């Protein structure tokens, strides 16, 4: 019987919450051949280019997009989805041959609460800044 490495749900959730915009959690779960992981990398590079153009004041729309980084928000949502997956379903999808069983602990609950907290703060701050840029041209910040 072939055993595979056990994929830890708490670690995958933590990766998605902290560096979800880079797709690190997708690389951890599915490897280097995952299309969506590379999509995250491409979107992150696009947003870095937009940040550079906003810094150089080349385009006003890039300024609004930079304060509303979609890949980061998608990573936070994916962190919540990964963390809230039932342990049995997690093992069916990610650990079919690992020989170990997943047991969610208080650490996962802390990661989920912090992800929700900081995700909400980032979303509200991004919306406030985008509204400021749209309505006043950024004169308040």
N, C-alpha and C positions, 0 to 999 in steps of 0.2 A: 504494500500500500504506500502510495506516494503522499508524503506530508508536505504541506506548503506553510510558509510563514504566516503567523496569525496577525491579522490586521486589527489593531486596537481602535475601538470606536471613539474613545476619549481623545486619543492622539489625533485622529483624523478630524474630529470636530474642532480641536484646538488649532490645527493647521488651517482649516477653512476659516476660522474666526480671525486669526492673526494675519495670515498672509494669503487669504483666499483669492485676492486679485491676481496673484501669480500662478494660481492653479496647482500649488504644491500638494494640496490634499488629493487632487485627481491623480497626480503622479504617484503619490503614496499608495492609493487604492488600486489604480489600474495600470500603472507603469508608463513607460515612455511612448507607447504606441496609442495612447488615448487621444482621440481627435479633440475632445473638449478641453483637455489640459493645454494643448497647444493653442486652442482658441483663446484661452485665458491669457497666455503669454503674448499673443498677437494684440489683444485688446489692451493689455498693460503697456506694450510698446507704443500703441496708438495714443493712449492717454499721456504717456511721457512726452510724445511729440506735441500733443496739444498743450501740455503744460509749458513746454519750451516756446511755442508760438504765442501763448498768452503772456509769458514773461517778456517776450520781445514785442508784444502788442501788435501782432500781425492780424489777428482776427477777433472781433468782439464775441462771436459765438463760441470760440474756443475757451474764452474766459468763463462762460457759463458752464460749459461741459466739464471743465477741470474741477469745479467745486462740487460737481455731482458725479463722482466716479462710479459709473455703473458696474464695472467688474468687482469693485470692492463690496458694493451692496449685494451683488449676486453671491459673492463668497460668504457674506454674513448670513444670507438666507439659506444657502446650502449648508452652512454650519448648523443651523437650527434643524434642517431636514435630516442631516446625518445623525445628530445627537438624539433626535426624537424617534428614530427608527427603533422598532422593537428588537430586543436582543436576539430572538430566534430568527427573525427575518434578516438581521445583520449577518448572522452566522451562515444562513443559507446563501446570501449574495456574496459576501466577502471572504468567508472562511469555510468553504464546503469540505475541505480536506485538511484542515489544520490540526484536528485532533483536540482542540481546546474549545471551551465555551465562553462566550462573552457574558460578563456580569457588570451591568452599569452600577457605578458607585456614586458617592457624594461628589467626587471630583468632576464627573460629567455634569452633574446638576450645577455646580459652580461655574463651569465653562459655559453652559447654556445661559445662565442668568447674566453673566458678564457680557456674553455675545449679544444678548437682547438689549442690555443696558447701553453698551457702547454703540451698537448699531442704531438704536433709536436716537441717541445724541448726535451721531454723525449725520443721520438723515435730516433731523431738524436743523442742524447747523448748515448743511448743504442747501436745504430749501431756503433758509433765511438769507444766505449769501447769494444764491442764484436770484432770488427776488430783489435783493438790493442791487445787484448788477443789472438786472433787467429794467427796473423802474428808475433808478437814479444814476446808472452808469458807474456805480461803485464809489459814489462820493462819500458814503458813510463808512468806508473801510478801505 
